[in-house]
């Protein structure tokens, strides 16, 4: 078993993507130091942060005890989960068949649930005008994706059988289901999984990190300009 001596630096804001990593670190029980990146105030564009996260998105980490003992920085939440899972040999199986199964659901979240739920949040809460087509489009797609999870969980406790980084990746995006126009009562297997996940102490602790900074940005026009008005420049 690998012992982490120095804390892992986590660059974070309390969002569904940030929660993935705090949950994983809490489950691992390794030391970590939180560096808050206020995405509503543009701190993600600071040169020091861009040096480790060129997509100007959090989360990112710097592990001072990386491969061969040298520090390593990792950006993108899915890549961070995989890195930590490999390093500590937990929540990410070593066997190829089992690992593929976890990867399938991890990338399903990264490429599907997260982006679609994010668009549902945007058009249902933040868009300056109500675009009926967009609201209906993304609300329905979230509903479809919830159905996919519900069917998957009908005969297993967790998405890839055993509890894994795939579950950690998804829980933060199901947590605000009401903002996506979804009723978990329509998805009994997903609802059971949801309650099981929130009952895990490490999940509760991970989702509580920085909760005092979390707020609804619906009325914060300055933050919306930073978050939703970005271009290549």
N, C-alpha and C positions, 0 to 999 in steps of 0.2 A: 504494500500500500504506500502511495506517495504521500509524504507529509509536506504541506505548504508552510514554509517558515515566514516569508515576507508576504504582506497583504497584496492581493491583486487589485490594481487600480481600475475601478469601474467608472466610466463616463456615462451619465445616466440622467434621465428625467422620468417621472412616474407616469408612464404610458404603457399600453399593452406590450410594445416591443421591449421597453425597459424592464418590465416585470419578468419577462422570460429569464433574464440573466440574474436578477436578484433572487428569484425562486431557485434557480439552479445552484447559485452560490450558497443559499441557505440550506438547501438539501445536502450539499456536499459538506457543509460545516467548515469551510476553509475561510481564513481571514481575508477580508476585502475592505477597501477604502472607497467611499462614494465621492465622486467629483460631479457635482450637479451642473448640467448643461441646460440652461434656461432657453428652451427652443422658442419661446414666445418673445424673447428679447434678443434673439440673433446670436447667442453665444456659440452656436454650432458653426459659425463662420469665422471664428477666431483662428488665426494661422496655427496656433499650437494644437488645436483640436483637429484641424484639417490635415495635419501631418500624420495623424493616426486614423482618421476617418475621412478619406478623400471625397466621399459622397455627402459630406456635411450632414450626416444623420447619426443620432445616437441609437443604440448603445455601442460602446467600444470598450475594449479592455487593454491594459498593458500588464502582462504577467512578468514580473522581474525574475522569475525562475522558469523561464521557457526552455525550449529544446537545447540540450547541451549546456544548460545552466545560464544561457544568455537571454536577456529580456526579449519578449516578442509582443507586438501589438496585433490585435485582431479586431476588425470591424465587420458589421453585418451580424444580426442576432443569431441566425441559423449557423453561421460559421463559428461563432463564439460557443454556442451550445455543443457543437460537434468537437471543437477543440477541448473544451473542459471535460466532455464525456470521455474522449480518448485519453487525456492526461491522467484522469483520476480513475478510469475504468469503472465508471458508475453511470447508470441510467442511459447507457449507449452500448449495446452488446457488441462483443468482439466477433462472434460468429457471423459469417457473411449473410446468411439467409435472414437472421434476426435483425441485423443491421440494415439491410435493404428495406425491411418492413418499417423500421423506425424512420429511415430516410424518406420513404414514400409519404408518410404522414407529416413529417417535418416540412418537406417541400410543398406538400398540398397546402399547408398553412401559409408558408412564405409566398407562394405564388397565387393562392386563391382566397382563403378565408381572410387573411389580413388585408390585402388590397381591396377586396370587395366590401368588407365591413367598414374599412376606412372611407370608401366612397359613400357608403350609406350614411355614415356619421356626417360627412361633409354636406351632402345635399339635404339631409333631414334637419341639420342643426346650424350650419355655418354659411351656407350659400346666401349671398345678398338678395337673391330672389328665389322664389319657390318654382323649381323646374319639375313639373309633374312627371314628365317622362323619366328623368334621372332618378327621382325619388322612387318611382315604381320599379325601374330597372334594377337598382341596387338592393332595394328591400327584397324583391323577389329572388335575386341571386343569393342573398344571405339566407333566405328561407330554404333554397335548394341545397346550399352547403350544410346548413343545419340538418337537413334530411339525410345527407350523406353521412354525417357523423352519427346520427341517430341509428341508421341501419348498421353501421360498423360496430357500434357499441351494444347491439342487441344480444350478442353472444360472447362478449368479453368485457372485462372490467375496465381496461384501458385501450387506447387506440391501437397500440402495437402488441397487445397481449399483456406484457409486464409494464409497469409504470416506467416512463421514459421521457427523454427530452421532447418527444412529439407532444405529449400531454402538456408539458410546461409551455411549449410554444403556443398551444391553442387556448389555454384557459383564459389568458388576458383578453383575448378577442371575443370570448363568449361572455365574459363578465359584464360588459355593457350591452347585453342583448336587447334591452328595452330601447336603447338609443338606435338600434338597427331595425326597430319595428317588429321584434320577434317575441313570442310567448313560449317559454320553455315547457309549459304545460302541453304544448302540441308535440313535444319530442321527449317522451318519457325516458328513454334510454340515455339520451343526452343530459336530461335533467338529473338523473341519478349520478352520472359521471361528474357533472358540475358540482353537485353537493358533496360528493366524495373528494373532489379536488380541493374545494374550499375548506374542508375539514382537516386537511393536512396542515400541521403547524408551520412547516417551512413555506408553504404557499401563502398562508396568512401573513407571515412575517415578510415575505418577499413583496407582496402587494402593498404592505404598509410603509415601505421605505419611501420617504419623501412625500407621504400623503398630504402633509400640511401645505405643500406647494401646488397640489393638483387643484385646478378649478375649471369651471366651464368657461370656455373662451368665446361663447356665443356673443357676448357683449363687448369683447375686447378687440376693437377694430385695429389697434396698433399691432397686437399679436397676430391677428389674421393676415395683415399685410406681410409680416415676416414669414409666416407659415405657408401662405397660399399664393404669394406673389412672386415666387422665385423664378428666375430665368438663368441661363448659362452665365450671365454677367454678374 
